[in-house]
Amino acid sequence: MKNIFLKHPTKPVKVASKDLAELLEEMRYVGFQGRKLGELTEAWVSMLQEDKIVIFMGLAGAMVPAGMRRVISYLIRKRMIDVLVSTGANLYHDCHEALGRKHYLGTPNVNDVILRKHYVDRIYDIFANEKGFYKTDLWIQNEFAQSLEDGYPYSSREILHLLGKKLSERKTAKNSILVSAYRADVPIFCPAINDSSLGFSIMFANRKPSVAKLRKGKAQKRIIIDCLKDVDEISKICEKARVTAGIYIGGGVPKNYIQQAAVIASYQTRHNRSHNYGLQITMDSPQWGGLSGCTLEESQSWGKYDANAKIVTCYCDATIALPIVAHALMEKAERIAERRKKPSFRWEKDSFKLKFV
């Protein structure tokens, strides 16, 4: 009698000249996180072959300062993702670089008190010029925020669309996430926009009326960001879409926001709108009970993923895994992504339309 558990032998990786797509294909037949990275890539390719799918990506962690900005921009431009949900920090750092400023290679083996005296901010082994951040804050406050409508309740998606439009006028913004999303008509949501320099720079615009308004005796501008409008907009995508996927770089608020959108949509429509795919690259562990480490299988108990959903978690530093996966997708799935029917989102005053074109 054959042992039912011993059906598929491992296939050791052969060292030979090959592209990344071929390597990751081989890694599907090895062990541990190497296999998971291969499975994650294969599942992403399968997503792109689905008919009328909406692919969400959650972006947490300091991915832009760490150099992942062009990778995310590529995935947006090639429509390998359709909706981005990000922390405010990543979008602020993207704006900072779009304005022509930089992050710098540093070291964790440094006296941080001395860095403070030199106005250098540290993100593990990345340095940044705090005086440069201040200039970015002022640009957001005095140029971008002043272009926003007084008293209109913006969703974060609307704010970020306009920010991408404003930055698109600058030659230094070629590889910007915000600009790529604006040009590709990919909505960006930032549910925790207030928890970032992007949010507080907009808040400062509310505190300080423009010189022109003071001269005319007008009240200062009130820029409003409606967080409930945000929830309404992203959940309507899941309500309209029949097939959805969530890809998570890290966890935090972006992960939960995408997952809860499926739960809200199921509740609103009284039909199953659980996500059909869930892919996760994380370093967090599930036993502490936090959402960042929560397994996607656990999320099935909440109805966030369908019972038959394709789920893959790779425990790996995203600055290692994401560039490898993106290059494999470029080699294996760029043409697939170009041919797929892509979702087009249209929010109007009292309605939302989702079409695939």
C-alpha positions as CSV (number, residue, x, y, z in Angstrom):
1,M,0.0,0.0,0.0
2,K,1.4,3.4,-1.0
3,N,1.9,6.1,1.6
4,I,-0.6,8.9,0.8
5,F,1.8,11.5,2.3
6,L,4.8,10.7,0.2
7,K,3.6,11.6,-3.3
8,H,5.7,14.5,-4.3
9,P,9.5,14.3,-4.0
10,T,11.5,17.5,-3.7
11,K,13.4,18.7,-6.8
12,P,16.7,20.3,-5.8
13,V,17.5,23.5,-7.5
14,K,20.1,23.1,-10.3
15,V,22.7,25.8,-10.6
16,A,22.6,27.0,-14.2
17,S,22.1,30.0,-16.3
18,K,18.4,31.0,-16.0
19,D,16.2,34.0,-15.5
20,L,14.4,34.7,-12.2
21,A,11.0,33.4,-13.4
22,E,12.6,30.0,-14.1
23,L,14.4,30.0,-10.8
24,L,11.2,30.8,-8.8
25,E,9.4,28.1,-10.8
26,E,12.0,25.6,-9.6
27,M,11.8,26.9,-6.1
28,R,8.2,25.7,-5.9
29,Y,9.6,22.2,-5.4
30,V,12.0,22.9,-2.5
31,G,11.3,23.6,1.1
32,F,10.7,26.4,3.6
33,Q,10.3,30.1,2.4
34,G,12.0,29.4,-0.9
35,R,9.0,27.3,-1.8
36,K,6.6,29.9,-0.6
37,L,8.3,32.6,-2.7
38,G,7.9,30.4,-5.8
39,E,4.3,29.7,-4.9
40,L,3.5,33.4,-4.3
41,T,4.9,34.3,-7.7
42,E,2.9,31.6,-9.4
43,A,-0.3,32.7,-7.6
44,W,0.3,36.3,-8.7
45,V,0.5,35.1,-12.3
46,S,-2.7,33.2,-11.9
47,M,-4.4,36.3,-10.6
48,L,-3.4,38.2,-13.7
49,Q,-5.1,35.5,-15.8
50,E,-8.4,35.8,-14.0
51,D,-11.3,37.3,-15.9
52,K,-12.4,40.7,-14.4
53,I,-10.4,40.6,-11.2
54,V,-9.6,43.6,-9.0
55,I,-6.1,43.3,-7.3
56,F,-5.5,45.2,-4.1
57,M,-2.1,45.8,-2.7
58,G,-1.4,46.8,0.9
59,L,1.9,48.6,1.5
60,A,3.3,49.0,5.0
61,G,6.7,49.5,6.5
62,A,9.4,51.9,5.3
63,M,9.4,50.5,1.8
64,V,10.0,53.8,0.0
65,P,13.0,54.9,2.1
66,A,14.4,51.4,1.7
67,G,14.4,51.7,-2.1
68,M,11.3,49.9,-3.2
69,R,9.7,52.9,-4.8
70,R,10.4,52.0,-8.4
71,V,9.2,48.4,-7.9
72,I,5.8,49.6,-6.7
73,S,5.6,52.2,-9.5
74,Y,6.4,49.4,-12.0
75,L,3.6,47.2,-10.6
76,I,1.2,50.1,-10.9
77,R,2.2,51.1,-14.4
78,K,1.9,47.6,-15.8
79,R,-1.4,47.1,-13.9
80,M,-0.2,44.1,-12.0
81,I,-2.1,45.8,-9.1
82,D,-5.3,47.8,-9.5
83,V,-5.7,49.5,-6.1
84,L,-3.0,50.6,-3.6
85,V,-3.7,51.0,0.1
86,S,-0.6,52.5,1.8
87,T,0.6,54.0,5.0
88,G,0.9,57.8,4.9
89,A,4.7,57.6,5.5
90,N,5.4,55.7,2.3
91,L,3.4,58.2,0.3
92,Y,5.1,61.1,2.1
93,H,8.6,59.7,1.3
94,D,7.5,59.1,-2.3
95,C,6.4,62.8,-2.5
96,H,9.8,63.8,-0.9
97,E,11.7,62.0,-3.7
98,A,9.3,63.2,-6.4
99,L,10.3,66.7,-5.4
100,G,13.9,65.8,-6.2
101,R,15.1,65.0,-2.7
102,K,16.8,61.8,-1.6
103,H,17.3,59.1,1.1
104,Y,20.8,58.0,1.9
105,L,22.7,54.9,2.7
106,G,23.6,54.9,6.4
107,T,24.4,52.5,9.2
108,P,22.6,51.3,12.4
109,N,26.0,51.5,14.1
110,V,26.0,55.2,14.8
111,N,25.4,57.5,17.7
112,D,21.8,58.8,17.2
113,V,22.3,61.7,19.5
114,I,25.0,63.0,17.2
115,L,22.7,62.4,14.2
116,R,20.2,64.6,15.9
117,K,22.7,67.4,16.2
118,H,23.2,67.2,12.5
119,Y,19.5,67.0,11.7
120,V,19.8,63.5,10.2
121,D,16.9,61.1,10.7
122,R,17.6,57.4,10.7
123,I,15.4,54.5,9.5
124,Y,17.6,51.5,10.5
125,D,20.4,51.8,8.0
126,I,18.9,54.6,5.9
127,F,19.6,58.3,6.6
128,A,17.5,61.3,5.6
129,N,18.0,65.1,5.8
130,E,15.5,66.6,8.2
131,K,15.9,70.0,6.7
132,G,14.9,68.4,3.4
133,F,11.8,67.0,5.0
134,Y,11.0,70.4,6.3
135,K,11.1,71.7,2.7
136,T,8.8,68.9,1.6
137,D,6.4,69.8,4.5
138,L,6.3,73.4,3.3
139,W,5.7,72.4,-0.3
140,I,2.7,70.3,0.8
141,Q,1.4,73.0,3.1
142,N,1.9,76.1,0.9
143,E,1.6,74.8,-2.6
144,F,-0.4,71.5,-2.7
145,A,-2.8,72.2,0.1
146,Q,-3.6,75.7,-1.1
147,S,-4.8,74.1,-4.4
148,L,-7.5,72.1,-2.5
149,E,-11.1,73.2,-2.3
150,D,-12.2,75.0,0.8
151,G,-14.7,73.0,2.9
152,Y,-15.1,70.0,0.5
153,P,-15.0,66.6,2.2
154,Y,-12.2,64.7,0.4
155,S,-11.6,61.0,0.7
156,S,-7.9,60.1,1.0
157,R,-8.3,58.7,-2.6
158,E,-9.3,62.1,-3.9
159,I,-6.5,63.9,-2.1
160,L,-3.9,61.5,-3.3
161,H,-5.2,61.6,-6.9
162,L,-4.8,65.4,-6.8
163,L,-1.3,65.1,-5.2
164,G,-0.3,62.7,-8.0
165,K,-1.6,65.2,-10.6
166,K,0.3,68.1,-9.0
167,L,3.6,66.1,-8.8
168,S,3.2,65.0,-12.4
169,E,4.1,68.5,-13.5
170,R,7.6,68.0,-12.1
171,K,10.4,66.4,-14.1
172,T,11.9,64.9,-10.9
173,A,8.7,62.8,-10.4
174,K,9.1,60.2,-13.2
175,N,9.3,57.2,-10.9
176,S,6.9,58.4,-8.3
177,I,4.2,56.0,-6.9
178,L,1.7,58.8,-6.7
179,V,2.4,60.0,-10.3
180,S,2.3,56.5,-11.7
181,A,-1.0,55.9,-10.0
182,Y,-2.4,59.2,-11.3
183,R,-1.4,58.4,-14.9
184,A,-2.6,54.7,-14.7
185,D,-5.9,55.6,-13.1
186,V,-5.0,53.4,-10.1
187,P,-6.7,54.7,-6.9
188,I,-4.6,55.0,-3.8
189,F,-6.2,54.9,-0.3
190,C,-4.4,56.0,2.8
191,P,-6.8,55.3,5.8
192,A,-4.2,56.6,8.3
193,I,-3.2,59.7,6.4
194,N,-3.3,61.7,9.6
195,D,-0.6,59.5,11.1
196,S,2.1,60.9,8.8
197,S,4.0,64.0,7.7
198,L,1.7,64.1,4.7
199,G,-1.3,64.5,7.0
200,F,0.1,67.0,9.4
201,S,1.5,69.2,6.6
202,I,-2.1,69.4,5.3
203,M,-3.3,70.2,8.8
204,F,-0.7,73.1,9.1
205,A,-2.4,74.6,6.0
206,N,-5.6,74.8,8.0
207,R,-3.8,76.5,10.8
208,K,-2.1,79.1,8.7
209,P,-4.3,81.1,6.3
210,S,-2.7,82.3,3.1
211,V,-1.4,85.8,2.8
212,A,-3.9,86.5,0.0
213,K,-6.8,85.5,2.2
214,L,-5.6,87.7,5.1
215,R,-5.3,90.7,2.8
216,K,-8.9,90.1,1.6
217,G,-10.1,89.6,5.2
218,K,-11.3,86.1,4.4
219,A,-11.4,83.2,6.9
220,Q,-8.6,80.6,6.7
221,K,-9.0,77.6,4.5
222,R,-10.6,74.4,6.0
223,I,-9.4,71.2,4.3
224,I,-11.5,68.3,5.3
225,I,-10.6,64.6,4.9
226,D,-13.6,62.4,5.4
227,C,-12.5,59.0,6.8
228,L,-16.0,57.5,6.5
229,K,-16.1,58.5,2.8
230,D,-12.9,56.4,2.4
231,V,-14.5,53.3,3.8
232,D,-17.6,53.8,1.6
233,E,-15.4,54.1,-1.5
234,I,-13.2,51.1,-1.0
235,S,-16.0,48.8,0.1
236,K,-18.0,49.7,-3.0
237,I,-15.2,48.3,-5.2
238,C,-15.6,44.9,-3.4
239,E,-19.4,45.2,-3.7
240,K,-19.2,45.6,-7.5
241,A,-16.3,43.2,-8.2
242,R,-16.9,39.4,-8.3
243,V,-13.3,38.3,-8.1
244,T,-10.8,40.2,-5.8
245,A,-7.3,39.6,-4.5
246,G,-5.2,41.1,-1.7
247,I,-1.4,41.3,-1.8
248,Y,0.2,42.5,1.4
249,I,3.7,43.9,1.9
250,G,3.8,43.9,5.7
251,G,0.6,44.3,7.6
252,G,-0.8,47.1,9.7
253,V,-3.7,49.3,8.7
254,P,-3.3,48.7,4.9
255,K,-3.8,45.0,5.4
256,N,-6.8,45.3,7.6
257,Y,-8.4,48.0,5.4
258,I,-8.3,45.7,2.3
259,Q,-9.6,42.7,4.3
260,Q,-12.4,44.5,6.0
261,A,-13.6,45.9,2.7
262,A,-14.6,42.4,1.7
263,V,-16.5,41.9,4.9
264,I,-18.4,45.1,4.5
265,A,-19.2,44.3,0.9
266,S,-20.6,40.8,1.9
267,Y,-22.7,42.5,4.6
268,Q,-24.0,45.2,2.2
269,T,-24.8,42.9,-0.7
270,R,-25.9,39.9,1.3
271,H,-23.7,37.9,-1.1
272,N,-20.2,36.4,-0.6
273,R,-17.7,39.0,-1.5
274,S,-14.8,37.4,0.3
275,H,-11.4,37.8,-1.4
276,N,-10.5,35.0,-3.8
277,Y,-6.7,35.4,-3.4
278,G,-4.5,36.4,-0.5
279,L,-0.7,36.8,-0.8
280,Q,1.5,38.1,2.0
281,I,5.2,38.9,2.5
282,T,5.8,39.5,6.1
283,M,8.3,39.1,9.0
284,D,5.6,39.1,11.7
285,S,4.5,36.1,13.7
286,P,0.9,35.1,14.4
287,Q,1.3,34.0,18.1
288,W,1.3,37.6,19.4
289,G,-2.3,38.1,18.2
290,G,-1.6,41.2,16.1
291,L,-3.1,41.6,12.6
292,S,0.3,42.2,10.9
293,G,1.3,38.6,11.9
294,C,-2.2,37.1,11.5
295,T,-2.3,34.3,9.1
296,L,-4.5,34.6,6.1
297,E,-6.1,31.3,7.0
298,E,-7.2,32.8,10.4
299,S,-8.8,35.6,8.4
300,Q,-11.1,33.1,6.7
301,S,-12.9,32.7,10.0
302,W,-13.9,36.4,9.6
303,G,-15.1,35.9,6.0
304,K,-12.2,38.0,4.6
305,Y,-11.2,35.2,2.3
306,D,-13.3,32.6,0.5
307,A,-13.2,29.0,1.7
308,N,-11.5,28.1,-1.6
309,A,-9.3,31.1,-1.8
310,K,-5.7,30.7,-3.0
311,I,-3.6,31.8,0.0
312,V,0.2,32.0,0.2
313,T,2.3,33.6,3.0
314,C,6.1,34.1,2.6
315,Y,8.0,34.9,5.7
316,C,10.8,37.1,4.3
317,D,12.1,40.7,4.4
318,A,10.1,42.4,1.7
319,T,13.2,44.3,0.5
320,I,14.5,40.8,-0.5
321,A,11.4,39.1,-1.7
322,L,9.5,42.0,-3.5
323,P,12.3,42.9,-6.1
324,I,12.8,39.2,-6.9
325,V,9.1,38.6,-7.4
326,A,8.7,41.8,-9.5
327,H,11.5,40.8,-11.8
328,A,10.0,37.3,-12.2
329,L,6.6,38.9,-13.1
330,M,8.3,41.2,-15.6
331,E,9.8,38.1,-17.3
332,K,6.8,35.9,-17.1
333,A,3.6,38.0,-16.8
334,E,4.2,41.4,-18.3
335,R,2.4,40.5,-21.5
336,I,-0.4,38.8,-19.6
337,A,-0.9,42.0,-17.6
338,E,-1.0,44.1,-20.7
339,R,-3.7,41.9,-22.3
340,R,-5.9,41.5,-19.2
341,K,-9.2,43.4,-18.9
342,K,-8.4,46.1,-16.3
343,P,-10.8,47.6,-13.9
344,S,-11.8,51.2,-14.4
345,F,-13.2,53.1,-11.4
346,R,-15.6,56.0,-11.6
347,W,-16.8,57.8,-8.5
348,E,-19.6,60.3,-9.1
349,K,-21.6,62.3,-6.6
350,D,-24.1,59.6,-5.6
351,S,-22.8,56.6,-7.5
352,F,-19.9,54.3,-8.3
353,K,-19.2,52.5,-11.5
354,L,-16.8,49.7,-12.1
355,K,-16.0,48.6,-15.7
356,F,-13.4,46.3,-17.2
357,V,-11.7,47.7,-20.3
